[in-house]
Amino acid sequence: MKSFLFIGIILLAGLMAGVTLGLVNLLLVEPLIDSATNIENQNLINSGKSSDSPSFWANYYSYRAWQKGGEVLAGTILGISYGSLFGIVFAVSKNTLPGNNIIKKSLVLGLVFWLVLYAVPFTKYPANPPSVGQSSTIEFRQDVYLIFVVISGFTALGFFWLYKKIQKKIILFAGYGGIMIITYMVMPENPDPIQMEFGLLAEFRAMSVIGMSVFWGALSVFLGILWEKTTVGKIFKS
């Protein structure tokens, strides 16, 4: 029963954080996607690849409504996936995390996850709106981003394991930083040229950062509160 409680808590924390992310994206990111896709549509019309007809715009608005409707669902799926990983890592590592209570410890781990799985990969492959990038390069761009995230995650995990053995923080930070600098230099660049207004691109990236920062903060707080308010903490005694 205790194991089911633990699973339930990490899934619930992930679900709530995911819903939060979806709502934040609806509020902050989707309006910018509208602007970017309108630019893309206008380029298609100007090039003659599409016609400025009622049917074209009806199909477009129908598709965008479907996308917006799935925003919270997509956030929920992401939240449950990351929440499961986050909860397991927290249960294993919480005794080594700084902080005088569970919520503070959870926030520290959330900051680490945000840095390793989002911020560091973002420096190489920042978020771009739909009008940036060719359809022929989507799989390549997804693959290289995923590879970068995986390298960052496993590098951090490996040096954390090493730190627990030798208890020297300089090894943890210098080792991870060195490997990621090399990875940054070796990984290929985004193959698509950016041909859009810089202000819209910068705003989109800023809103994306805010959204993911809110997500990791919410996940940390939700897990910490649920951990403290239930008996799950007794499963993993300090």
ChimeraX attribute file (.defattr): number of C-alpha atoms within 10 A of each C-alpha:
attribute: neighborCount
match mode: 1-to-1
recipient: residues
	/A:1	6
	/A:2	12
	/A:3	10
	/A:4	9
	/A:5	14
	/A:6	22
	/A:7	15
	/A:8	15
	/A:9	23
	/A:10	27
	/A:11	21
	/A:12	20
	/A:13	27
	/A:14	32
	/A:15	25
	/A:16	21
	/A:17	29
	/A:18	30
	/A:19	22
	/A:20	21
	/A:21	29
	/A:22	25
	/A:23	17
	/A:24	22
	/A:25	22
	/A:26	19
	/A:27	13
	/A:28	17
	/A:29	21
	/A:30	19
	/A:31	13
	/A:32	21
	/A:33	19
	/A:34	15
	/A:35	15
	/A:36	21
	/A:37	18
	/A:38	14
	/A:39	16
	/A:40	16
	/A:41	20
	/A:42	14
	/A:43	14
	/A:44	14
	/A:45	15
	/A:46	12
	/A:47	10
	/A:48	10
	/A:49	9
	/A:50	13
	/A:51	15
	/A:52	13
	/A:53	9
	/A:54	9
	/A:55	10
	/A:56	13
	/A:57	13
	/A:58	11
	/A:59	11
	/A:60	15
	/A:61	13
	/A:62	10
	/A:63	12
	/A:64	16
	/A:65	11
	/A:66	11
	/A:67	13
	/A:68	15
	/A:69	13
	/A:70	14
	/A:71	19
	/A:72	20
	/A:73	17
	/A:74	16
	/A:75	24
	/A:76	22
	/A:77	15
	/A:78	19
	/A:79	29
	/A:80	22
	/A:81	16
	/A:82	21
	/A:83	27
	/A:84	20
	/A:85	14
	/A:86	23
	/A:87	25
	/A:88	13
	/A:89	13
	/A:90	22
	/A:91	16
	/A:92	10
	/A:93	14
	/A:94	18
	/A:95	14
	/A:96	11
	/A:97	15
	/A:98	14
	/A:99	14
	/A:100	8
	/A:101	10
	/A:102	23
	/A:103	19
	/A:104	16
	/A:105	22
	/A:106	28
	/A:107	23
	/A:108	18
	/A:109	23
	/A:110	22
	/A:111	17
	/A:112	15
	/A:113	18
	/A:114	19
	/A:115	17
	/A:116	23
	/A:117	19
	/A:118	20
	/A:119	19
	/A:120	19
	/A:121	23
	/A:122	17
	/A:123	10
	/A:124	18
	/A:125	19
	/A:126	16
	/A:127	18
	/A:128	17
	/A:129	20
	/A:130	16
	/A:131	20
	/A:132	17
	/A:133	17
	/A:134	12
	/A:135	9
	/A:136	9
	/A:137	13
	/A:138	11
	/A:139	10
	/A:140	12
	/A:141	19
	/A:142	11
	/A:143	12
	/A:144	18
	/A:145	20
	/A:146	14
	/A:147	14
	/A:148	20
	/A:149	19
	/A:150	15
	/A:151	18
	/A:152	23
	/A:153	17
	/A:154	13
	/A:155	19
	/A:156	23
	/A:157	16
	/A:158	14
	/A:159	18
	/A:160	19
	/A:161	13
	/A:162	16
	/A:163	16
	/A:164	13
	/A:165	9
	/A:166	10
	/A:167	12
	/A:168	11
	/A:169	14
	/A:170	10
	/A:171	15
	/A:172	21
	/A:173	14
	/A:174	12
	/A:175	17
	/A:176	21
	/A:177	16
	/A:178	11
	/A:179	14
	/A:180	20
	/A:181	11
	/A:182	10
	/A:183	15
	/A:184	17
	/A:185	10
	/A:186	9
	/A:187	13
	/A:188	13
	/A:189	12
	/A:190	16
	/A:191	11
	/A:192	13
	/A:193	9
	/A:194	13
	/A:195	10
	/A:196	14
	/A:197	10
	/A:198	10
	/A:199	9
	/A:200	16
	/A:201	19
	/A:202	13
	/A:203	14
	/A:204	22
	/A:205	19
	/A:206	15
	/A:207	19
	/A:208	20
	/A:209	18
	/A:210	16
	/A:211	22
	/A:212	18
	/A:213	19
	/A:214	17
	/A:215	26
	/A:216	28
	/A:217	19
	/A:218	21
	/A:219	31
	/A:220	29
	/A:221	21
	/A:222	23
	/A:223	27
	/A:224	24
	/A:225	16
	/A:226	20
	/A:227	21
	/A:228	15
	/A:229	10
	/A:230	12
	/A:231	13
	/A:232	20
	/A:233	17
	/A:234	11
	/A:235	12
	/A:236	12
	/A:237	9
	/A:238	8
